[in-house]
Amino acid sequence: MSADVCARPVGDARAFRLVGDGGDVAEANAFLRSLALRGLAPRTVRAYAMDFVREG
């Protein structure tokens, strides 16, 4: 991921998506959506989003 990527809450802040320039942003967001659809806790999804940003 690029350094120009950040995690943002979406809607009621129960979902998080990555925003920014980077080839992997769409794939990472698909993964985050799958976690939310599986019913994982919002903080768990947020933790994954933040890991994507940090590991960039």
N, CA, C and O atoms as CSV, one atom per row, in Angstrom:
chain,resi,resn,atom,element,x,y,z
A,1,MET,N,N,0.838,-1.182,0.000
A,1,MET,CA,C,0.000,0.000,0.000
A,1,MET,C,C,0.887,1.250,0.000
A,1,MET,O,O,2.043,1.231,0.421
A,2,SER,N,N,0.312,2.284,-0.470
A,2,SER,CA,C,1.000,3.563,-0.533
A,2,SER,C,C,0.878,4.299,0.795
A,2,SER,O,O,-0.016,4.006,1.589
A,3,ALA,N,N,1.758,5.239,1.037
A,3,ALA,CA,C,1.672,6.060,2.240
A,3,ALA,C,C,0.482,7.006,2.172
A,3,ALA,O,O,0.135,7.629,3.176
A,4,ASP,N,N,-0.150,7.125,1.006
A,4,ASP,CA,C,-1.291,8.011,0.835
A,4,ASP,C,C,-2.611,7.302,1.107
A,4,ASP,O,O,-3.653,7.732,0.613
A,5,VAL,N,N,-2.585,6.231,1.879
A,5,VAL,CA,C,-3.784,5.455,2.174
A,5,VAL,C,C,-4.130,5.634,3.634
A,5,VAL,O,O,-3.252,5.604,4.497
A,6,CYS,N,N,-5.425,5.822,3.918
A,6,CYS,CA,C,-5.877,5.908,5.301
A,6,CYS,C,C,-7.186,5.134,5.459
A,6,CYS,O,O,-7.880,4.863,4.479
A,7,ALA,N,N,-7.509,4.785,6.686
A,7,ALA,CA,C,-8.751,4.072,6.986
A,7,ALA,C,C,-9.794,5.086,7.439
A,7,ALA,O,O,-9.517,5.945,8.276
A,8,ARG,N,N,-10.994,4.978,6.878
A,8,ARG,CA,C,-12.090,5.891,7.218
A,8,ARG,C,C,-13.335,5.111,7.581
A,8,ARG,O,O,-13.610,4.070,6.984
A,9,PRO,N,N,-14.101,5.605,8.562
A,9,PRO,CA,C,-15.384,4.961,8.851
A,9,PRO,C,C,-16.377,5.242,7.725
A,9,PRO,O,O,-16.335,6.295,7.088
A,10,VAL,N,N,-17.261,4.290,7.497
A,10,VAL,CA,C,-18.270,4.419,6.450
A,10,VAL,C,C,-19.641,4.291,7.090
A,10,VAL,O,O,-19.856,3.427,7.939
A,11,GLY,N,N,-20.563,5.143,6.688
A,11,GLY,CA,C,-21.931,5.045,7.203
A,11,GLY,C,C,-21.988,5.317,8.692
A,11,GLY,O,O,-21.578,6.381,9.156
A,12,ASP,N,N,-22.497,4.350,9.435
A,12,ASP,CA,C,-22.679,4.525,10.875
A,12,ASP,C,C,-21.414,4.191,11.665
A,12,ASP,O,O,-21.487,3.916,12.862
A,13,ALA,N,N,-20.266,4.214,11.010
A,13,ALA,CA,C,-18.948,3.956,11.606
A,13,ALA,C,C,-18.806,2.515,12.076
A,13,ALA,O,O,-17.895,2.208,12.844
A,14,ARG,N,N,-19.684,1.631,11.634
A,14,ARG,CA,C,-19.540,0.213,11.952
A,14,ARG,C,C,-18.692,-0.482,10.888
A,14,ARG,O,O,-18.274,-1.626,11.070
A,15,ALA,N,N,-18.442,0.211,9.784
A,15,ALA,CA,C,-17.638,-0.349,8.698
A,15,ALA,C,C,-16.481,0.602,8.410
A,15,ALA,O,O,-16.614,1.820,8.532
A,16,PHE,N,N,-15.372,0.038,8.033
A,16,PHE,CA,C,-14.204,0.843,7.686
A,16,PHE,C,C,-13.730,0.473,6.301
A,16,PHE,O,O,-13.758,-0.695,5.914
A,17,ARG,N,N,-13.296,1.470,5.558
A,17,ARG,CA,C,-12.767,1.280,4.215
A,17,ARG,C,C,-11.475,2.059,4.096
A,17,ARG,O,O,-11.255,3.037,4.810
A,18,LEU,N,N,-10.631,1.620,3.194
A,18,LEU,CA,C,-9.404,2.343,2.907
A,18,LEU,C,C,-9.678,3.369,1.823
A,18,LEU,O,O,-10.427,3.118,0.879
A,19,VAL,N,N,-9.062,4.521,1.977
A,19,VAL,CA,C,-9.219,5.606,1.017
A,19,VAL,C,C,-7.824,6.043,0.607
A,19,VAL,O,O,-6.949,6.220,1.455
A,20,GLY,N,N,-7.616,6.217,-0.695
A,20,GLY,CA,C,-6.330,6.725,-1.140
A,20,GLY,C,C,-5.879,6.099,-2.437
A,20,GLY,O,O,-6.598,5.343,-3.089
A,21,ASP,N,N,-4.659,6.446,-2.778
A,21,ASP,CA,C,-4.044,5.956,-4.008
A,21,ASP,C,C,-3.233,4.708,-3.692
A,21,ASP,O,O,-2.347,4.719,-2.838
A,22,GLY,N,N,-3.546,3.672,-4.373
A,22,GLY,CA,C,-2.796,2.440,-4.171
A,22,GLY,C,C,-3.460,1.318,-4.935
A,22,GLY,O,O,-4.686,1.219,-4.961
A,23,GLY,N,N,-2.672,0.488,-5.545
A,23,GLY,CA,C,-3.210,-0.588,-6.354
A,23,GLY,C,C,-3.954,-1.637,-5.558
A,23,GLY,O,O,-4.812,-2.337,-6.096
A,24,ASP,N,N,-3.633,-1.750,-4.283
A,24,ASP,CA,C,-4.241,-2.788,-3.462
A,24,ASP,C,C,-5.451,-2.305,-2.666
A,24,ASP,O,O,-6.050,-3.093,-1.933
A,25,VAL,N,N,-5.822,-1.046,-2.790
A,25,VAL,CA,C,-6.919,-0.496,-2.000
A,25,VAL,C,C,-8.232,-1.224,-2.299
A,25,VAL,O,O,-8.970,-1.560,-1.372
A,26,ALA,N,N,-8.532,-1.471,-3.564
A,26,ALA,CA,C,-9.779,-2.148,-3.925
A,26,ALA,C,C,-9.813,-3.566,-3.359
A,26,ALA,O,O,-10.843,-4.013,-2.856
A,27,GLU,N,N,-8.694,-4.266,-3.443
A,27,GLU,CA,C,-8.638,-5.629,-2.903
A,27,GLU,C,C,-8.764,-5.623,-1.382
A,27,GLU,O,O,-9.449,-6.474,-0.814
A,28,ALA,N,N,-8.115,-4.681,-0.729
A,28,ALA,CA,C,-8.206,-4.590,0.727
A,28,ALA,C,C,-9.630,-4.262,1.157
A,28,ALA,O,O,-10.127,-4.821,2.134
A,29,ASN,N,N,-10.291,-3.359,0.434
A,29,ASN,CA,C,-11.672,-3.020,0.768
A,29,ASN,C,C,-12.610,-4.205,0.557
A,29,ASN,O,O,-13.560,-4.379,1.320
A,30,ALA,N,N,-12.363,-5.009,-0.451
A,30,ALA,CA,C,-13.168,-6.214,-0.653
A,30,ALA,C,C,-13.003,-7.157,0.530
A,30,ALA,O,O,-13.970,-7.765,0.988
A,31,PHE,N,N,-11.775,-7.276,1.022
A,31,PHE,CA,C,-11.526,-8.116,2.185
A,31,PHE,C,C,-12.238,-7.563,3.421
A,31,PHE,O,O,-12.852,-8.320,4.173
A,32,LEU,N,N,-12.158,-6.241,3.634
A,32,LEU,CA,C,-12.825,-5.626,4.783
A,32,LEU,C,C,-14.339,-5.820,4.702
A,32,LEU,O,O,-14.988,-6.066,5.719
A,33,ARG,N,N,-14.908,-5.709,3.489
A,33,ARG,CA,C,-16.349,-5.956,3.321
A,33,ARG,C,C,-16.700,-7.386,3.676
A,33,ARG,O,O,-17.733,-7.640,4.295
A,34,SER,N,N,-15.844,-8.322,3.288
A,34,SER,CA,C,-16.129,-9.729,3.596
A,34,SER,C,C,-16.107,-9.965,5.103
A,34,SER,O,O,-16.889,-10.767,5.614
A,35,LEU,N,N,-15.231,-9.285,5.809
A,35,LEU,CA,C,-15.201,-9.422,7.269
A,35,LEU,C,C,-16.488,-8.903,7.888
A,35,LEU,O,O,-17.052,-9.523,8.790
A,36,ALA,N,N,-16.950,-7.750,7.391
A,36,ALA,CA,C,-18.192,-7.172,7.910
A,36,ALA,C,C,-19.383,-8.077,7.597
A,36,ALA,O,O,-20.269,-8.247,8.435
A,37,LEU,N,N,-19.407,-8.653,6.405
A,37,LEU,CA,C,-20.505,-9.552,6.033
A,37,LEU,C,C,-20.508,-10.820,6.879
A,37,LEU,O,O,-21.567,-11.399,7.124
A,38,ARG,N,N,-19.352,-11.247,7.320
A,38,ARG,CA,C,-19.263,-12.421,8.191
A,38,ARG,C,C,-19.716,-12.107,9.604
A,38,ARG,O,O,-19.874,-13.013,10.423
A,39,GLY,N,N,-19.928,-10.827,9.898
A,39,GLY,CA,C,-20.433,-10.432,11.206
A,39,GLY,C,C,-19.375,-10.184,12.255
A,39,GLY,O,O,-19.675,-10.179,13.449
A,40,LEU,N,N,-18.126,-9.976,11.824
A,40,LEU,CA,C,-17.090,-9.670,12.794
A,40,LEU,C,C,-17.384,-8.323,13.446
A,40,LEU,O,O,-18.033,-7.464,12.850
A,41,ALA,N,N,-16.911,-8.151,14.647
A,41,ALA,CA,C,-17.134,-6.912,15.393
A,41,ALA,C,C,-16.527,-5.731,14.642
A,41,ALA,O,O,-15.478,-5.863,14.012
A,42,PRO,N,N,-17.188,-4.576,14.709
A,42,PRO,CA,C,-16.667,-3.391,14.014
A,42,PRO,C,C,-15.227,-3.044,14.408
A,42,PRO,O,O,-14.444,-2.603,13.566
A,43,ARG,N,N,-14.883,-3.239,15.663
A,43,ARG,CA,C,-13.511,-2.926,16.080
A,43,ARG,C,C,-12.503,-3.899,15.477
A,43,ARG,O,O,-11.349,-3.537,15.247
A,44,THR,N,N,-12.930,-5.114,15.223
A,44,THR,CA,C,-12.053,-6.084,14.571
A,44,THR,C,C,-11.793,-5.663,13.128
A,44,THR,O,O,-10.658,-5.718,12.655
A,45,VAL,N,N,-12.847,-5.243,12.433
A,45,VAL,CA,C,-12.699,-4.782,11.050
A,45,VAL,C,C,-11.813,-3.540,11.021
A,45,VAL,O,O,-10.972,-3.396,10.134
A,46,ARG,N,N,-12.000,-2.647,11.983
A,46,ARG,CA,C,-11.177,-1.449,12.064
A,46,ARG,C,C,-9.715,-1.828,12.284
A,46,ARG,O,O,-8.823,-1.232,11.682
A,47,ALA,N,N,-9.467,-2.807,13.136
A,47,ALA,CA,C,-8.088,-3.237,13.391
A,47,ALA,C,C,-7.429,-3.759,12.120
A,47,ALA,O,O,-6.266,-3.459,11.847
A,48,TYR,N,N,-8.176,-4.541,11.344
A,48,TYR,CA,C,-7.636,-5.021,10.070
A,48,TYR,C,C,-7.341,-3.841,9.141
A,48,TYR,O,O,-6.300,-3.812,8.484
A,49,ALA,N,N,-8.246,-2.881,9.086
A,49,ALA,CA,C,-8.039,-1.704,8.222
A,49,ALA,C,C,-6.779,-0.948,8.633
A,49,ALA,O,O,-5.981,-0.546,7.787
A,50,MET,N,N,-6.613,-0.763,9.929
A,50,MET,CA,C,-5.428,-0.054,10.393
A,50,MET,C,C,-4.153,-0.838,10.131
A,50,MET,O,O,-3.104,-0.249,9.871
A,51,ASP,N,N,-4.236,-2.172,10.197
A,51,ASP,CA,C,-3.064,-2.991,9.871
A,51,ASP,C,C,-2.667,-2.810,8.409
A,51,ASP,O,O,-1.482,-2.729,8.086
A,52,PHE,N,N,-3.665,-2.748,7.526
A,52,PHE,CA,C,-3.363,-2.510,6.106
A,52,PHE,C,C,-2.629,-1.177,5.938
A,52,PHE,O,O,-1.674,-1.084,5.167
A,53,VAL,N,N,-3.072,-0.161,6.652
A,53,VAL,CA,C,-2.460,1.162,6.525
A,53,VAL,C,C,-1.024,1.123,7.058
A,53,VAL,O,O,-0.111,1.648,6.420
A,54,ARG,N,N,-0.825,0.506,8.216
A,54,ARG,CA,C,0.514,0.457,8.825
A,54,ARG,C,C,1.490,-0.388,8.027
A,54,ARG,O,O,2.660,-0.030,7.890
A,55,GLU,N,N,1.018,-1.501,7.502
A,55,GLU,CA,C,1.909,-2.420,6.790
A,55,GLU,C,C,2.245,-1.936,5.387
A,55,GLU,O,O,3.163,-2.438,4.739
A,56,GLY,N,N,1.464,-0.928,4.924
A,56,GLY,CA,C,1.590,-0.318,3.633
A,56,GLY,C,C,2.797,-0.596,2.901
A,56,GLY,O,O,2.969,-0.104,1.785
